[in-house]
Amino acid sequence: MSNEKICVYTCITGDYDELQPVYQEEGIDYICFTNNRNLKSAEWEMIYIEDNNNLGNMLLSREIKILGHPLLKDRYDISIWIDGAVQVRNSIKNFLNQYCEIDKYNMACFRHSVRDCVYEEAIACIIGRKEDKENLVPVLKMLREEKYPEHYGLAECTVLIRRHNNILVKQAMKLWFELLKKYAKRDQLYFPYVVRNMELNIQWIDMNVFENPYFFSKSHRQLKDITSCRIVFGKCRDVESCAYQDYVIEENDRGCKLQFVMPLECEDILINFGTHFGRMIYNFSIDVSEVTEISYSGLPVLKYHVFDNEDMVIRIRGKFSLGQKIGLFFNLSRTDDFLDQKFLDAIIDSYYYDKRTFNNSIRSMEQQNQKMNYEYNNINQKYKEMLDRCSELEKRLKPYEEIRVSPLYDKVRPLCERQDLVTKVIRKVILKRY
């Protein structure tokens, strides 16, 4: 790998992301493909692209992500894709040396830090407002018809390491992009299927892609204010039966209001407002008495809950009946009404980094605990087996204990210490007899 040419590349289309700062390293090139000619950088080589196939900004970016670009084929042996919101914070060469056996594998990617199943990922897409049921059902139907198994694995496709000129990698990437164009526009749903279908020998990196010394993900830029939310009713156990509805938020001088009718009887209501970095929600109330618990995501500051880099989710527990009318009331504000935005960004970035570090530490401790329990159970099983063997041995030794206390034993013992022929014959006779 020492003589091979390596690049880190990304693609930003439209105004969806801001180009992130990057750790500069000799021998690594940094390339940004974009159709936004207002995007400039002293750290990245800017390559301007056109949407010749009328894909739209999202698919154009995914095309560069998955299929690469002719420039990569001509210049480089190894390419590292990073999403537009990802920062490179440390040495790429050190990362490759420590975590990627790129001489052995043609591709490497991070394992998903939360899920290991595309069917569960599809549910998360609904809850996270990333996709709708009608777009996901055909995907799941295709996977089931192909007898694609549950819990086969899931990747975080935020960072991809590839030998992009390898024939099998190129064929796999082509299939991946074809599936993305045909079905729901969530590339993570298809990647494990492609790996299995193409028998692609990839290296799974067992490290959280969002919490490590090398990469850090910022929030995508939010171009719109909060005008709607998604409400999920009850436990969303599968895509087909998941009950949810998108609602417009009514807003006036006194605050915001959500009104809806329960479509089923349940004990859980989840409200996802989406990701609106730096916004605040406060004075939240509900006009029913059956509520037992209300919990918030985000950063708590006094009576406010500040939206961080993840979805602002409010969970309500209680007993709710079919046809019940429910009203929610709250206030939303921009934090720049109270604080300097750059100062707030720094606070939330620090909080978000600490939050991910904490969550990653908890997951690591849980994994270590599972490993220790597994090892304990193994040791305990071996101990039980040893006790059983000792018990069996004691049974087999019991007759010899009786011989040892008999008068004959004292007579035979001297014979055990002699090796002449007569003694051996006598010993054999005695052993045969007893």
Summary of the structure (lengths in Angstrom):
residues: 434
radius of gyration: 31.9
end to end distance: 72.9
largest distance: 115.7
contacts: 1229
relative contact order: 0.09
helix: 38%
strand: 26%
